[in-house]
């Protein structure tokens, strides 16, 4: 399949790269160490049109495809994963609203995301419900014209900074079909009973906010239901089929960063009287990294292209997700190995790359879950 980028797509790619290079390197190490982020950088990214490009023009977005969103994501992660993630995931949940929200909800919640006035998150995972989301126990109980939400969520992106979250709730616990027991609701985080505690000490992407959140009799209007009651699982799977694509782009981006740092290092450093780049063992690692990156990019390009054409291939998306995650971790490992002892100290960017890379094999569906999806599609 021909994936020659259009001039507009190349311009987007170039602009995203230039923005990231101009904003991220100077602060990346500081934000990683302090687990903080300058939201002014996110606002600037919004002003320049990098945030939420997949949101329709009617709601303030650029009306582009998810492919373009992935191009931006890859460029951001190729410069710094933590800061890139803090910017790109400010719309984490807009994908769900774009597909399933009512017109009134879209007009209310989508424009502020691209204007730099609001951040969204999506609360799915719980302490005892990760890969099997049907075990989620956070409840939403109808009370007149309201729903009352109780429970807790874990590892929630933007939990302490989001203005609103899409929350995956148990609404029909006795339904014999476990895939019809849950629904999504929009919960504004300034409502009484909402609490979020920032998680500290993450292995990587430390500039990006992650939290444990609690709902203690949080009341929301019934109109905050997203889509149809009981369709939460179906909506979540559609959401994941999009968000897993930008995880692929993240993985390819950080693998690129690993390759770039490796090339720079082995060209300037010598051992045994010769540049490290002259040793075949390092040349082979560079060749492997470049090949894996290209293969992973082609996988996710095809999956994103088909998705934007309305021909989503669930198995292909799962293939792209687990493979790109795997190559990101492998490229980071190769890079650290070529840096030797220097790669083990945080003055060198490769140490941060190594820590940041692992997350792409975990969130939005572990590599084991993705392989199950692929296998079932063929065995079916």
C-alpha positions, 0 to 999 in steps of 0.5 A: 500500500502506498503511504506517500504523505501529502504536502500538507501531511509533510508540513504538519510533520515538519512543523510538529518536529520544529515545535518539539525541538524548540520547546522540549529539550531544554526542560525535558530533564527537569520535568522528568526529575520533578514530575512536573510540566509547564502547561504554557507549552501545552497552551502554545501547542493548542494555539499552533493547532497541534492539539486535537487535530482529529476534532471536527471543524464544527467543534473548533478542531482542524477536521483532519484524520487520526493519521495526522494526529499520529504524525504529530504524536510520533514527532513529539515522542521522537524529541521527548516522551514525557513532554510529548505525552503531556501535550498530546494526551490533553485530548485523551477522551475526545476520541470517545466524545467525537463518536458517541457524544450527543450534539449538545455534549460535543458543542460543550466539551470539545471546543475548550480542548483545542482552545487550550481552555480545558483538559480531558481524561478517561477513567477506566482502570481500577485497582482490580480491573485492568486488562479485564475491564468488565470487572470494573466496580465503580458504580453509577446509580440513577437517582431522579434526574441524576446519577450518583457515582461511587468508586475509584480508578487507578493510573488515570492520565490527567487525573489531577489536572483534567476539567472533566473525565469520561468515567467507565461505570457499572450501571447494570450489575445483574445483566447476564451479558457482562459486556452490557453492564457498563456505561460512560459518563462525563464527570466534571472534576470540580463536582463535590466528592471528586478527589485525585491523588497524583502518582509519584515515582513512575518509571517513565513519562514523568512529566505527564500527570497520572493519578488515582481518583476517587468518587464519593457520591459524585452527582452528575445530571443524567444528560452526562451519559455518553451514548447509550446506557449499557453500551460502555464496553462497546464504546470503549472498544471503539475508543481503544481502536483509535487510541491504540494507534497513537500509542503506535506512533508514540512507540515509533517516535521513541524508537527513533529517539533511541536510534538518533541518540545511538548514532550520535554516540557511536560516531563520536566515541572510540574504544580500542583506538577506533570509533564505536561506529566501526564495530560490526556489533554496533552496526548490526544494532543500528541496522536492526533498529532502523529496520524495526522502526520502518516495519512498525511505522508501516504497520501503524500507517496502514492501520491509521489510513484504513481507520480514516477511510472507515475501514478499521481493521481491529487485528491490524491495529492490534498487530501494530500496537504490540509490535511497535511497543516491542520494537520501542523497548528493544531499540531503547535496550540497544541504545543503552547497551551501545552507550555503556556506562554513560547510558546508566546516568541521567545526564544522558538522554538515553537513560530517560528513553529507556525508562519512557519506552516500557509504557507503550507495551502496557497501556491501552492494552498490554502486548499479551492482550493485543496478541490475543486479539490478533490470534482470535481474529485468525482462529475465528 
